[in-house]
Amino acid sequence: MITSTPQFSQWYDALEKRHLSNLTFQEVRRSVQALSKIYVQNRERLEDGAVLNGAGKRAAFALFYAPIHLLFLEQVIESLPIKASGIRNVLDIGCGTGIGAAAWALATNSSPRVHGVDINGWATNEARWTYKFFGLQAKTTKGDATHFLSQTSWDVAIAAYSINELPKDACVNALKRIQERSAEGKGILVVEPIAKKQIPYWKEWTQIFERNGGRSDEWAFDLKMPQQLKLLDKASG
């Protein structure tokens, strides 16, 4: 059983205060169910911003998906042979609420400079709040996250649950830029849900990564979650 840290618990308590000030838990629970339906059954709606359309869905995303992803990512990163001492700059691709870089900082017990990029303005605002909560020096940008892969100002790029939401052409472009940067020795961590239907490109990506000296793993952890998060997890199905 993987237990949540005191820092995570403090962050989740702050999240609840932040997002439940104008919404009831029941409203957020219903929104979690709506989000789950979009991700599983109506994925064509991802491109039109349906996931973060409305206060209920935004709160559900922040209070359910973000915490679970942070807990999971923290364990993945801790399990990898990473030397964090040389990592000074982290690029958080499709940062959402900022959990990719936050998980990196927690797992490696480090405080890198962070650049979080997301196409959604609400998400970059939430990411800014998350980075500040965890004491990270960070900036956020609203825009095409894959564009910043071409820059040289980062040591590690994290794409956490973001590539699967890209249109096909953007996904192809992301792979091209990732290949270019990894060939230059840049560290890149891509984490996606295990459901193969949602990531039809993954087999091709895996073959390319491994051919170029990378690795592909499937991870499963038993996460100990706060009670409210457990209830939302149950509601998601």
Buried (B, 14 or more C-beta within 10 A) or exposed (E): EEEBEEBBEEBBEEBBEBBBEEBEBEBBBBBBEBBBEBBBEEBEBBEEEBBBBEBBBBBBBBBBBBBBBBBBBBBBBBEEEBEBEEBBBBBBBBBBBBBBBBBBBBBBEBEBBBBBBBBBEBBBBBBBBBBEBBEBEBEBBBEBBBEBBEEEEBBBBBBBBBBBBBEEEBBEBBBEBBBEBBEEEBBBBBBBBEEEEBBEBBEEBBEBBEEEEBEEEEEEEEBEBBEBBEBBBEBBE
